[in-house]
Amino acid sequence: MMTYKGYGASVRFDDEADLFHGEVTGLRDVVTFQGRTVDELREAFRDSIDDYLEFCESRGETPDKPYSGRFLLRVDPLLHRRLVELSADEGESLNNWIASRLGELVARN
């Protein structure tokens, strides 16, 4: 994954056009870029982020943050109850308990 100023991007290669296409991830706004070489792609990514930030500033708008740290998760009510019980048994809030478990999972991969 490419990163710049806290923003990340996914990239795919179009074999027919012989061109890399990228899109900044985690935003409501659509920010894209492309390049024929890796260096060209990196430069286009950075330019796109800089242009996006300058555009937002010129309009007096706050740019989207790549990730807020919040996400909604819907689970079965019985699972919800069990998760609350497990977190309470360990003296943690449900939010902290789940965040800790997710962090452990990511660290293993």
C-alpha positions, 0 to 999 in steps of 0.5 A: 500500500502506498502512503503519503501524509497519512493517506493510503491508496490502492493500486491496480495495473491495466495491462491493456493500457500499460498503466497503473491506476490508483485511488486514495482509500478511506475517503468519502471524496474520490481522489485518483491518480495514474502513472506508467512507471512506479516513480510516475505513480508515486509522484502522481499520488503525492500530487493528488493528495497535495491538490486535494488538500489545497482544494479543500483549503481554498474552499474553506472545507476540512479534508476527509481524514483517511480513517476516523478510528470509528466503524459500525459493526452489526452482530447477532444480539446473542454474540453482543451479550457474550462479548459484553460478558467477556469484556466485563469479566476482564474489567474492560469496556466492550470497545476497549476489549474488542479493540485490544482483540483486533490489535492482537489479531492484526499483530499475528498477521 
